Amino acid sequence: MGTYIHTDSRRTYQEQQQDLVEKDFLSDITGKKYSLITEGIYEKNREAIN
């Protein structure tokens, strides 16, 4: 089974006081994530020794 996740996020945030910008923040995040999950089963039969 495999998965792929793509992230693309941009945000802006401002703090104002009396219409004057005091702080201005910008966040720009991009990313890609891949995953692969596998499973294997191994079985070996042995004969009984008498």
mmCIF entry with sequence, helices, sheets and N, C-alpha, C, O atoms, coordinates in Angstrom:
data_MODEL
# 
_entry.id   MODEL 
# 
_entity.id                         1 
_entity.type                       polymer 
_entity.pdbx_number_of_molecules   1 
# 
_entity_poly.entity_id                      1 
_entity_poly.type                           'polypeptide(L)' 
_entity_poly.nstd_linkage                   no 
_entity_poly.nstd_monomer                   no 
_entity_poly.pdbx_seq_one_letter_code       MGTYIHTDSRRTYQEQQQDLVEKDFLSDITGKKYSLITEGIYEKNREAIN 
_entity_poly.pdbx_seq_one_letter_code_can   MGTYIHTDSRRTYQEQQQDLVEKDFLSDITGKKYSLITEGIYEKNREAIN 
_entity_poly.pdbx_strand_id                 A 
# 
loop_
_entity_poly_seq.entity_id 
_entity_poly_seq.num 
_entity_poly_seq.mon_id 
_entity_poly_seq.hetero 
1 1  MET n 
1 2  GLY n 
1 3  THR n 
1 4  TYR n 
1 5  ILE n 
1 6  HIS n 
1 7  THR n 
1 8  ASP n 
1 9  SER n 
1 10 ARG n 
1 11 ARG n 
1 12 THR n 
1 13 TYR n 
1 14 GLN n 
1 15 GLU n 
1 16 GLN n 
1 17 GLN n 
1 18 GLN n 
1 19 ASP n 
1 20 LEU n 
1 21 VAL n 
1 22 GLU n 
1 23 LYS n 
1 24 ASP n 
1 25 PHE n 
1 26 LEU n 
1 27 SER n 
1 28 ASP n 
1 29 ILE n 
1 30 THR n 
1 31 GLY n 
1 32 LYS n 
1 33 LYS n 
1 34 TYR n 
1 35 SER n 
1 36 LEU n 
1 37 ILE n 
1 38 THR n 
1 39 GLU n 
1 40 GLY n 
1 41 ILE n 
1 42 TYR n 
1 43 GLU n 
1 44 LYS n 
1 45 ASN n 
1 46 ARG n 
1 47 GLU n 
1 48 ALA n 
1 49 ILE n 
1 50 ASN n 
# 
_struct_asym.id          A 
_struct_asym.entity_id   1 
# 
_struct_sheet.id               AA1 
_struct_sheet.type             ? 
_struct_sheet.number_strands   2 
_struct_sheet.details          ? 
# 
_struct_sheet_order.sheet_id     AA1 
_struct_sheet_order.range_id_1   1 
_struct_sheet_order.range_id_2   2 
_struct_sheet_order.offset       ? 
_struct_sheet_order.sense        anti-parallel 
# 
loop_
_struct_sheet_range.sheet_id 
_struct_sheet_range.id 
_struct_sheet_range.beg_label_comp_id 
_struct_sheet_range.beg_label_asym_id 
_struct_sheet_range.beg_label_seq_id 
_struct_sheet_range.pdbx_beg_PDB_ins_code 
_struct_sheet_range.end_label_comp_id 
_struct_sheet_range.end_label_asym_id 
_struct_sheet_range.end_label_seq_id 
_struct_sheet_range.pdbx_end_PDB_ins_code 
_struct_sheet_range.beg_auth_comp_id 
_struct_sheet_range.beg_auth_asym_id 
_struct_sheet_range.beg_auth_seq_id 
_struct_sheet_range.end_auth_comp_id 
_struct_sheet_range.end_auth_asym_id 
_struct_sheet_range.end_auth_seq_id 
AA1 1 GLY A 2  ? GLN A 17 ? GLY A 2  GLN A 17 
AA1 2 LEU A 20 ? LEU A 36 ? LEU A 20 LEU A 36 
# 
loop_
_atom_site.group_PDB 
_atom_site.id 
_atom_site.type_symbol 
_atom_site.label_atom_id 
_atom_site.label_alt_id 
_atom_site.label_comp_id 
_atom_site.label_asym_id 
_atom_site.label_entity_id 
_atom_site.label_seq_id 
_atom_site.pdbx_PDB_ins_code 
_atom_site.Cartn_x 
_atom_site.Cartn_y 
_atom_site.Cartn_z 
_atom_site.occupancy 
_atom_site.B_iso_or_equiv 
_atom_site.pdbx_formal_charge 
_atom_site.auth_seq_id 
_atom_site.auth_comp_id 
_atom_site.auth_asym_id 
_atom_site.auth_atom_id 
_atom_site.pdbx_PDB_model_num 
ATOM 1   N N  . MET A 1 1  ? 0.854  -1.163  0.000  1.00 0.00 ? 1  MET A N  1 
ATOM 2   C CA . MET A 1 1  ? 0.000  0.000   0.000  1.00 0.00 ? 1  MET A CA 1 
ATOM 3   C C  . MET A 1 1  ? 0.901  1.227   0.000  1.00 0.00 ? 1  MET A C  1 
ATOM 4   O O  . MET A 1 1  ? 1.929  1.237   0.676  1.00 0.00 ? 1  MET A O  1 
ATOM 5   N N  . GLY A 1 2  ? 0.539  2.230   -0.727 1.00 0.00 ? 2  GLY A N  1 
ATOM 6   C CA . GLY A 1 2  ? 1.324  3.453   -0.767 1.00 0.00 ? 2  GLY A CA 1 
ATOM 7   C C  . GLY A 1 2  ? 0.435  4.678   -0.613 1.00 0.00 ? 2  GLY A C  1 
ATOM 8   O O  . GLY A 1 2  ? -0.750 4.656   -0.946 1.00 0.00 ? 2  GLY A O  1 
ATOM 9   N N  . THR A 1 3  ? 1.035  5.748   -0.099 1.00 0.00 ? 3  THR A N  1 
ATOM 10  C CA . THR A 1 3  ? 0.306  7.004   0.046  1.00 0.00 ? 3  THR A CA 1 
ATOM 11  C C  . THR A 1 3  ? 1.194  8.163   -0.396 1.00 0.00 ? 3  THR A C  1 
ATOM 12  O O  . THR A 1 3  ? 2.420  8.062   -0.389 1.00 0.00 ? 3  THR A O  1 
ATOM 13  N N  . TYR A 1 4  ? 0.559  9.250   -0.777 1.00 0.00 ? 4  TYR A N  1 
ATOM 14  C CA . TYR A 1 4  ? 1.254  10.481  -1.158 1.00 0.00 ? 4  TYR A CA 1 
ATOM 15  C C  . TYR A 1 4  ? 0.468  11.653  -0.575 1.00 0.00 ? 4  TYR A C  1 
ATOM 16  O O  . TYR A 1 4  ? -0.746 11.745  -0.758 1.00 0.00 ? 4  TYR A O  1 
ATOM 17  N N  . ILE A 1 5  ? 1.159  12.541  0.124  1.00 0.00 ? 5  ILE A N  1 
ATOM 18  C CA . ILE A 1 5  ? 0.519  13.717  0.715  1.00 0.00 ? 5  ILE A CA 1 
ATOM 19  C C  . ILE A 1 5  ? 1.277  14.949  0.237  1.00 0.00 ? 5  ILE A C  1 
ATOM 20  O O  . ILE A 1 5  ? 2.496  15.031  0.381  1.00 0.00 ? 5  ILE A O  1 
ATOM 21  N N  . HIS A 1 6  ? 0.548  15.907  -0.334 1.00 0.00 ? 6  HIS A N  1 
ATOM 22  C CA . HIS A 1 6  ? 1.141  17.165  -0.801 1.00 0.00 ? 6  HIS A CA 1 
ATOM 23  C C  . HIS A 1 6  ? 0.578  18.307  0.038  1.00 0.00 ? 6  HIS A C  1 
ATOM 24  O O  . HIS A 1 6  ? -0.636 18.420  0.211  1.00 0.00 ? 6  HIS A O  1 
ATOM 25  N N  . THR A 1 7  ? 1.458  19.144  0.553  1.00 0.00 ? 7  THR A N  1 
ATOM 26  C CA . THR A 1 7  ? 1.065  20.277  1.381  1.00 0.00 ? 7  THR A CA 1 
ATOM 27  C C  . THR A 1 7  ? 1.472  21.571  0.695  1.00 0.00 ? 7  THR A C  1 
ATOM 28  O O  . THR A 1 7  ? 2.608  21.706  0.240  1.00 0.00 ? 7  THR A O  1 
ATOM 29  N N  . ASP A 1 8  ? 0.553  22.520  0.620  1.00 0.00 ? 8  ASP A N  1 
ATOM 30  C CA . ASP A 1 8  ? 0.846  23.842  0.063  1.00 0.00 ? 8  ASP A CA 1 
ATOM 31  C C  . ASP A 1 8  ? -0.021 24.843  0.818  1.00 0.00 ? 8  ASP A C  1 
ATOM 32  O O  . ASP A 1 8  ? -1.215 24.966  0.545  1.00 0.00 ? 8  ASP A O  1 
ATOM 33  N N  . SER A 1 9  ? 0.575  25.552  1.758  1.00 0.00 ? 9  SER A N  1 
ATOM 34  C CA . SER A 1 9  ? -0.196 26.442  2.627  1.00 0.00 ? 9  SER A CA 1 
ATOM 35  C C  . SER A 1 9  ? 0.502  27.801  2.719  1.00 0.00 ? 9  SER A C  1 
ATOM 36  O O  . SER A 1 9  ? 1.706  27.875  2.961  1.00 0.00 ? 9  SER A O  1 
ATOM 37  N N  . ARG A 1 10 ? -0.263 28.863  2.525  1.00 0.00 ? 10 ARG A N  1 
ATOM 38  C CA . ARG A 1 10 ? 0.246  30.231  2.677  1.00 0.00 ? 10 ARG A CA 1 
ATOM 39  C C  . ARG A 1 10 ? -0.720 31.004  3.570  1.00 0.00 ? 10 ARG A C  1 
ATOM 40  O O  . ARG A 1 10 ? -1.932 30.979  3.355  1.00 0.00 ? 10 ARG A O  1 
ATOM 41  N N  . ARG A 1 11 ? -0.180 31.681  4.560  1.00 0.00 ? 11 ARG A N  1 
ATOM 42  C CA . ARG A 1 11 ? -1.018 32.465  5.476  1.00 0.00 ? 11 ARG A CA 1 
ATOM 43  C C  . ARG A 1 11 ? -0.334 33.796  5.787  1.00 0.00 ? 11 ARG A C  1 
ATOM 44  O O  . ARG A 1 11 ? 0.892  33.879  5.862  1.00 0.00 ? 11 ARG A O  1 
ATOM 45  N N  . THR A 1 12 ? -1.137 34.813  5.962  1.00 0.00 ? 12 THR A N  1 
ATOM 46  C CA . THR A 1 12 ? -0.638 36.115  6.416  1.00 0.00 ? 12 THR A CA 1 
ATOM 47  C C  . THR A 1 12 ? -1.430 36.521  7.655  1.00 0.00 ? 12 THR A C  1 
ATOM 48  O O  . THR A 1 12 ? -2.609 36.199  7.803  1.00 0.00 ? 12 THR A O  1 
ATOM 49  N N  . TYR A 1 13 ? -0.748 37.232  8.528  1.00 0.00 ? 13 TYR A N  1 
ATOM 50  C CA . TYR A 1 13 ? -1.364 37.669  9.782  1.00 0.00 ? 13 TYR A CA 1 
ATOM 51  C C  . TYR A 1 13 ? -0.779 39.025  10.139 1.00 0.00 ? 13 TYR A C  1 
ATOM 52  O O  . TYR A 1 13 ? 0.437  39.213  10.091 1.00 0.00 ? 13 TYR A O  1 
ATOM 53  N N  . GLN A 1 14 ? -1.635 39.966  10.496 1.00 0.00 ? 14 GLN A N  1 
ATOM 54  C CA . GLN A 1 14 ? -1.181 41.301  10.878 1.00 0.00 ? 14 GLN A CA 1 
ATOM 55  C C  . GLN A 1 14 ? -1.771 41.694  12.224 1.00 0.00 ? 14 GLN A C  1 
ATOM 56  O O  . GLN A 1 14 ? -2.927 41.404  12.531 1.00 0.00 ? 14 GLN A O  1 
ATOM 57  N N  . GLU A 1 15 ? -0.946 42.358  13.010 1.00 0.00 ? 15 GLU A N  1 
ATOM 58  C CA . GLU A 1 15 ? -1.426 42.967  14.258 1.00 0.00 ? 15 GLU A CA 1 
ATOM 59  C C  . GLU A 1 15 ? -1.407 44.477  14.057 1.00 0.00 ? 15 GLU A C  1 
ATOM 60  O O  . GLU A 1 15 ? -0.382 45.062  13.706 1.00 0.00 ? 15 GLU A O  1 
ATOM 61  N N  . GLN A 1 16 ? -2.551 45.086  14.287 1.00 0.00 ? 16 GLN A N  1 
ATOM 62  C CA . GLN A 1 16 ? -2.671 46.529  14.085 1.00 0.00 ? 16 GLN A CA 1 
ATOM 63  C C  . GLN A 1 16 ? -3.154 47.210  15.357 1.00 0.00 ? 16 GLN A C  1 
ATOM 64  O O  . GLN A 1 16 ? -3.869 46.634  16.177 1.00 0.00 ? 16 GLN A O  1 
ATOM 65  N N  . GLN A 1 17 ? -2.733 48.456  15.481 1.00 0.00 ? 17 GLN A N  1 
ATOM 66  C CA . GLN A 1 17 ? -3.228 49.289  16.574 1.00 0.00 ? 17 GLN A CA 1 
ATOM 67  C C  . GLN A 1 17 ? -3.483 50.672  15.988 1.00 0.00 ? 17 GLN A C  1 
ATOM 68  O O  . GLN A 1 17 ? -2.563 51.331  15.502 1.00 0.00 ? 17 GLN A O  1 
ATOM 69  N N  . GLN A 1 18 ? -4.728 51.099  16.039 1.00 0.00 ? 18 GLN A N  1 
ATOM 70  C CA . GLN A 1 18 ? -5.160 52.398  15.495 1.00 0.00 ? 18 GLN A CA 1 
ATOM 71  C C  . GLN A 1 18 ? -4.743 52.523  14.022 1.00 0.00 ? 18 GLN A C  1 
ATOM 72  O O  . GLN A 1 18 ? -4.131 53.514  13.622 1.00 0.00 ? 18 GLN A O  1 
ATOM 73  N N  . ASP A 1 19 ? -5.083 51.512  13.231 1.00 0.00 ? 19 ASP A N  1 
ATOM 74  C CA . ASP A 1 19 ? -4.818 51.464  11.783 1.00 0.00 ? 19 ASP A CA 1 
ATOM 75  C C  . ASP A 1 19 ? -3.332 51.528  11.440 1.00 0.00 ? 19 ASP A C  1 
ATOM 76  O O  . ASP A 1 19 ? -2.987 51.829  10.297 1.00 0.00 ? 19 ASP A O  1 
ATOM 77  N N  . LEU A 1 20 ? -2.456 51.257  12.378 1.00 0.00 ? 20 LEU A N  1 
ATOM 78  C CA . LEU A 1 20 ? -1.016 51.213  12.120 1.00 0.00 ? 20 LEU A CA 1 
ATOM 79  C C  . LEU A 1 20 ? -0.553 49.763  12.307 1.00 0.00 ? 20 LEU A C  1 
ATOM 80  O O  . LEU A 1 20 ? -0.764 49.172  13.367 1.00 0.00 ? 20 LEU A O  1 
ATOM 81  N N  . VAL A 1 21 ? 0.080  49.193  11.271 1.00 0.00 ? 21 VAL A N  1 
ATOM 82  C CA . VAL A 1 21 ? 0.541  47.803  11.340 1.00 0.00 ? 21 VAL A CA 1 
ATOM 83  C C  . VAL A 1 21 ? 1.757  47.738  12.253 1.00 0.00 ? 21 VAL A C  1 
ATOM 84  O O  . VAL A 1 21 ? 2.779  48.371  11.987 1.00 0.00 ? 21 VAL A O  1 
ATOM 85  N N  . GLU A 1 22 ? 1.640  46.969  13.330 1.00 0.00 ? 22 GLU A N  1 
ATOM 86  C CA . GLU A 1 22 ? 2.755  46.806  14.259 1.00 0.00 ? 22 GLU A CA 1 
ATOM 87  C C  . GLU A 1 22 ? 3.554  45.541  13.962 1.00 0.00 ? 22 GLU A C  1 
ATOM 88  O O  . GLU A 1 22 ? 4.781  45.539  14.067 1.00 0.00 ? 22 GLU A O  1 
ATOM 89  N N  . LYS A 1 23 ? 2.855  44.459  13.589 1.00 0.00 ? 23 LYS A N  1 
ATOM 90  C CA . LYS A 1 23 ? 3.526  43.201  13.288 1.00 0.00 ? 23 LYS A CA 1 
ATOM 91  C C  . LYS A 1 23 ? 2.883  42.585  12.051 1.00 0.00 ? 23 LYS A C  1 
ATOM 92  O O  . LYS A 1 23 ? 1.663  42.609  11.889 1.00 0.00 ? 23 LYS A O  1 
ATOM 93  N N  . ASP A 1 24 ? 3.723  42.036  11.188 1.00 0.00 ? 24 ASP A N  1 
ATOM 94  C CA . ASP A 1 24 ? 3.263  41.429  9.950  1.00 0.00 ? 24 ASP A CA 1 
ATOM 95  C C  . ASP A 1 24 ? 3.934  40.065  9.817  1.00 0.00 ? 24 ASP A C  1 
ATOM 96  O O  . ASP A 1 24 ? 5.161  39.981  9.768  1.00 0.00 ? 24 ASP A O  1 
ATOM 97  N N  . PHE A 1 25 ? 3.135  38.991  9.757  1.00 0.00 ? 25 PHE A N  1 
ATOM 98  C CA . PHE A 1 25 ? 3.671  37.635  9.692  1.00 0.00 ? 25 PHE A CA 1 
ATOM 99  C C  . PHE A 1 25 ? 3.266  36.991  8.366  1.00 0.00 ? 25 PHE A C  1 
ATOM 100 O O  . PHE A 1 25 ? 2.142  37.176  7.900  1.00 0.00 ? 25 PHE A O  1 
ATOM 101 N N  . LEU A 1 26 ? 4.175  36.242  7.765  1.00 0.00 ? 26 LEU A N  1 
ATOM 102 C CA . LEU A 1 26 ? 3.910  35.496  6.545  1.00 0.00 ? 26 LEU A CA 1 
ATOM 103 C C  . LEU A 1 26 ? 4.427  34.078  6.720  1.00 0.00 ? 26 LEU A C  1 
ATOM 104 O O  . LEU A 1 26 ? 5.576  33.875  7.114  1.00 0.00 ? 26 LEU A O  1 
ATOM 105 N N  . SER A 1 27 ? 3.580  33.098  6.429  1.00 0.00 ? 27 SER A N  1 
ATOM 106 C CA . SER A 1 27 ? 3.947  31.692  6.525  1.00 0.00 ? 27 SER A CA 1 
ATOM 107 C C  . SER A 1 27 ? 3.714  31.043  5.163  1.00 0.00 ? 27 SER A C  1 
ATOM 108 O O  . SER A 1 27 ? 2.614  31.119  4.616  1.00 0.00 ? 27 SER A O  1 
ATOM 109 N N  . ASP A 1 28 ? 4.744  30.410  4.619  1.00 0.00 ? 28 ASP A N  1 
ATOM 110 C CA . ASP A 1 28 ? 4.657  29.739  3.320  1.00 0.00 ? 28 ASP A CA 1 
ATOM 111 C C  . ASP A 1 28 ? 5.246  28.341  3.474  1.00 0.00 ? 28 ASP A C  1 
ATOM 112 O O  . ASP A 1 28 ? 6.461  28.188  3.601  1.00 0.00 ? 28 ASP A O  1 
ATOM 113 N N  . ILE A 1 29 ? 4.384  27.317  3.462  1.00 0.00 ? 29 ILE A N  1 
ATOM 114 C CA . ILE A 1 29 ? 4.820  25.943  3.721  1.00 0.00 ? 29 ILE A CA 1 
ATOM 115 C C  . ILE A 1 29 ? 4.448  25.078  2.521  1.00 0.00 ? 29 ILE A C  1 
ATOM 116 O O  . ILE A 1 29 ? 3.294  25.048  2.093  1.00 0.00 ? 29 ILE A O  1 
ATOM 117 N N  . THR A 1 30 ? 5.441  24.379  1.989  1.00 0.00 ? 30 THR A N  1 
ATOM 118 C CA . THR A 1 30 ? 5.188  23.404  0.933  1.00 0.00 ? 30 THR A CA 1 
ATOM 119 C C  . THR A 1 30 ? 5.928  22.121  1.293  1.00 0.00 ? 30 THR A C  1 
ATOM 120 O O  . THR A 1 30 ? 7.005  22.156  1.887  1.00 0.00 ? 30 THR A O  1 
ATOM 121 N N  . GLY A 1 31 ? 5.337  20.997  0.926  1.00 0.00 ? 31 GLY A N  1 
ATOM 122 C CA . GLY A 1 31 ? 5.997  19.742  1.244  1.00 0.00 ? 31 GLY A CA 1 
ATOM 123 C C  . GLY A 1 31 ? 5.350  18.561  0.541  1.00 0.00 ? 31 GLY A C  1 
ATOM 124 O O  . GLY A 1 31 ? 4.212  18.633  0.077  1.00 0.00 ? 31 GLY A O  1 
ATOM 125 N N  . LYS A 1 32 ? 6.106  17.470  0.476  1.00 0.00 ? 32 LYS A N  1 
ATOM 126 C CA . LYS A 1 32 ? 5.627  16.226  -0.112 1.00 0.00 ? 32 LYS A CA 1 
ATOM 127 C C  . LYS A 1 32 ? 6.036  15.080  0.807  1.00 0.00 ? 32 LYS A C  1 
ATOM 128 O O  . LYS A 1 32 ? 7.142  15.063  1.346  1.00 0.00 ? 32 LYS A O  1 
ATOM 129 N N  . LYS A 1 33 ? 5.135  14.135  0.974  1.00 0.00 ? 33 LYS A N  1 
ATOM 130 C CA . LYS A 1 33 ? 5.430  12.975  1.810  1.00 0.00 ? 33 LYS A CA 1 
ATOM 131 C C  . LYS A 1 33 ? 4.957  11.718  1.092  1.00 0.00 ? 33 LYS A C  1 
ATOM 132 O O  . LYS A 1 33 ? 3.817  11.630  0.638  1.00 0.00 ? 33 LYS A O  1 
ATOM 133 N N  . TYR A 1 34 ? 5.847  10.768  1.003  1.00 0.00 ? 34 TYR A N  1 
ATOM 134 C CA . TYR A 1 34 ? 5.529  9.482   0.389  1.00 0.00 ? 34 TYR A CA 1 
ATOM 135 C C  . TYR A 1 34 ? 5.703  8.392   1.439  1.00 0.00 ? 34 TYR A C  1 
ATOM 136 O O  . TYR A 1 34 ? 6.584  8.484   2.294  1.00 0.00 ? 34 TYR A O  1 
ATOM 137 N N  . SER A 1 35 ? 4.870  7.366   1.376  1.00 0.00 ? 35 SER A N  1 
ATOM 138 C CA . SER A 1 35 ? 5.062  6.219   2.262  1.00 0.00 ? 35 SER A CA 1 
ATOM 139 C C  . SER A 1 35 ? 4.681  4.949   1.510  1.00 0.00 ? 35 SER A C  1 
ATOM 140 O O  . SER A 1 35 ? 3.795  4.947   0.656  1.00 0.00 ? 35 SER A O  1 
ATOM 141 N N  . LEU A 1 36 ? 5.376  3.876   1.853  1.00 0.00 ? 36 LEU A N  1 
ATOM 142 C CA . LEU A 1 36 ? 5.129  2.582   1.253  1.00 0.00 ? 36 LEU A CA 1 
ATOM 143 C C  . LEU A 1 36 ? 5.163  1.544   2.363  1.00 0.00 ? 36 LEU A C  1 
ATOM 144 O O  . LEU A 1 36 ? 6.138  1.452   3.109  1.00 0.00 ? 36 LEU A O  1 
ATOM 145 N N  . ILE A 1 37 ? 4.104  0.772   2.466  1.00 0.00 ? 37 ILE A N  1 
ATOM 146 C CA . ILE A 1 37 ? 4.009  -0.256  3.509  1.00 0.00 ? 37 ILE A CA 1 
ATOM 147 C C  . ILE A 1 37 ? 3.869  -1.605  2.815  1.00 0.00 ? 37 ILE A C  1 
ATOM 148 O O  . ILE A 1 37 ? 2.985  -1.798  1.980  1.00 0.00 ? 37 ILE A O  1 
ATOM 149 N N  . THR A 1 38 ? 4.754  -2.539  3.171  1.00 0.00 ? 38 THR A N  1 
ATOM 150 C CA . THR A 1 38 ? 4.691  -3.877  2.588  1.00 0.00 ? 38 THR A CA 1 
ATOM 151 C C  . THR A 1 38 ? 4.651  -4.910  3.707  1.00 0.00 ? 38 THR A C  1 
ATOM 152 O O  . THR A 1 38 ? 5.022  -4.633  4.848  1.00 0.00 ? 38 THR A O  1 
ATOM 153 N N  . GLU A 1 39 ? 4.203  -6.082  3.359  1.00 0.00 ? 39 GLU A N  1 
ATOM 154 C CA . GLU A 1 39 ? 4.132  -7.168  4.332  1.00 0.00 ? 39 GLU A CA 1 
ATOM 155 C C  . GLU A 1 39 ? 4.497  -8.460  3.610  1.00 0.00 ? 39 GLU A C  1 
ATOM 156 O O  . GLU A 1 39 ? 4.083  -8.686  2.473  1.00 0.00 ? 39 GLU A O  1 
ATOM 157 N N  . GLY A 1 40 ? 5.262  -9.290  4.271  1.00 0.00 ? 40 GLY A N  1 
ATOM 158 C CA . GLY A 1 40 ? 5.621  -10.577 3.701  1.00 0.00 ? 40 GLY A CA 1 
ATOM 159 C C  . GLY A 1 40 ? 5.371  -11.691 4.706  1.00 0.00 ? 40 GLY A C  1 
ATOM 160 O O  . GLY A 1 40 ? 5.566  -11.510 5.908  1.00 0.00 ? 40 GLY A O  1 
ATOM 161 N N  . ILE A 1 41 ? 4.944  -12.832 4.214  1.00 0.00 ? 41 ILE A N  1 
ATOM 162 C CA . ILE A 1 41 ? 4.705  -13.994 5.076  1.00 0.00 ? 41 ILE A CA 1 
ATOM 163 C C  . ILE A 1 41 ? 5.605  -15.119 4.584  1.00 0.00 ? 41 ILE A C  1 
ATOM 164 O O  . ILE A 1 41 ? 5.612  -15.456 3.400  1.00 0.00 ? 41 ILE A O  1 
ATOM 165 N N  . TYR A 1 42 ? 6.360  -15.692 5.507  1.00 0.00 ? 42 TYR A N  1 
ATOM 166 C CA . TYR A 1 42 ? 7.260  -16.784 5.179  1.00 0.00 ? 42 TYR A CA 1 
ATOM 167 C C  . TYR A 1 42 ? 6.895  -17.968 6.059  1.00 0.00 ? 42 TYR A C  1 
ATOM 168 O O  . TYR A 1 42 ? 6.757  -17.832 7.274  1.00 0.00 ? 42 TYR A O  1 
ATOM 169 N N  . GLU A 1 43 ? 6.744  -19.106 5.447  1.00 0.00 ? 43 GLU A N  1 
ATOM 170 C CA . GLU A 1 43 ? 6.382  -20.289 6.210  1.00 0.00 ? 43 GLU A CA 1 
ATOM 171 C C  . GLU A 1 43 ? 7.253  -21.443 5.726  1.00 0.00 ? 43 GLU A C  1 
ATOM 172 O O  . GLU A 1 43 ? 7.415  -21.650 4.524  1.00 0.00 ? 43 GLU A O  1 
ATOM 173 N N  . LYS A 1 44 ? 7.811  -22.189 6.675  1.00 0.00 ? 44 LYS A N  1 
ATOM 174 C CA . LYS A 1 44 ? 8.627  -23.351 6.340  1.00 0.00 ? 44 LYS A CA 1 
ATOM 175 C C  . LYS A 1 44 ? 8.128  -24.527 7.162  1.00 0.00 ? 44 LYS A C  1 
ATOM 176 O O  . LYS A 1 44 ? 8.104  -24.468 8.391  1.00 0.00 ? 44 LYS A O  1 
ATOM 177 N N  . ASN A 1 45 ? 7.735  -25.578 6.494  1.00 0.00 ? 45 ASN A N  1 
ATOM 178 C CA . ASN A 1 45 ? 7.241  -26.771 7.156  1.00 0.00 ? 45 ASN A CA 1 
ATOM 179 C C  . ASN A 1 45 ? 8.401  -27.742 7.364  1.00 0.00 ? 45 ASN A C  1 
ATOM 180 O O  . ASN A 1 45 ? 9.207  -27.959 6.458  1.00 0.00 ? 45 ASN A O  1 
ATOM 181 N N  . ARG A 1 46 ? 8.481  -28.324 8.561  1.00 0.00 ? 46 ARG A N  1 
ATOM 182 C CA . ARG A 1 46 ? 9.513  -29.325 8.868  1.00 0.00 ? 46 ARG A CA 1 
ATOM 183 C C  . ARG A 1 46 ? 8.824  -30.649 9.206  1.00 0.00 ? 46 ARG A C  1 
ATOM 184 O O  . ARG A 1 46 ? 7.787  -30.678 9.869  1.00 0.00 ? 46 ARG A O  1 
ATOM 185 N N  . GLU A 1 47 ? 9.415  -31.720 8.742  1.00 0.00 ? 47 GLU A N  1 
ATOM 186 C CA . GLU A 1 47 ? 8.861  -33.024 9.036  1.00 0.00 ? 47 GLU A CA 1 
ATOM 187 C C  . GLU A 1 47 ? 9.304  -33.465 10.429 1.00 0.00 ? 47 GLU A C  1 
ATOM 188 O O  . GLU A 1 47 ? 10.425 -33.184 10.853 1.00 0.00 ? 47 GLU A O  1 
ATOM 189 N N  . ALA A 1 48 ? 8.414  -34.156 11.130 1.00 0.00 ? 48 ALA A N  1 
ATOM 190 C CA . ALA A 1 48 ? 8.729  -34.643 12.482 1.00 0.00 ? 48 ALA A CA 1 
ATOM 191 C C  . ALA A 1 48 ? 9.698  -35.811 12.390 1.00 0.00 ? 48 ALA A C  1 
ATOM 192 O O  . ALA A 1 48 ? 9.570  -36.678 11.526 1.00 0.00 ? 48 ALA A O  1 
ATOM 193 N N  . ILE A 1 49 ? 10.679 -35.819 13.305 1.00 0.00 ? 49 ILE A N  1 
ATOM 194 C CA . ILE A 1 49 ? 11.663 -36.907 13.373 1.00 0.00 ? 49 ILE A CA 1 
ATOM 195 C C  . ILE A 1 49 ? 11.232 -37.850 14.487 1.00 0.00 ? 49 ILE A C  1 
ATOM 196 O O  . ILE A 1 49 ? 11.031 -37.420 15.623 1.00 0.00 ? 49 ILE A O  1 
ATOM 197 N N  . ASN A 1 50 ? 11.085 -39.167 14.162 1.00 0.00 ? 50 ASN A N  1 
ATOM 198 C CA . ASN A 1 50 ? 10.695 -40.171 15.165 1.00 0.00 ? 50 ASN A CA 1 
ATOM 199 C C  . ASN A 1 50 ? 11.850 -41.005 15.589 1.00 0.00 ? 50 ASN A C  1 
ATOM 200 O O  . ASN A 1 50 ? 11.695 -41.895 16.426 1.00 0.00 ? 50 ASN A O  1 
# 
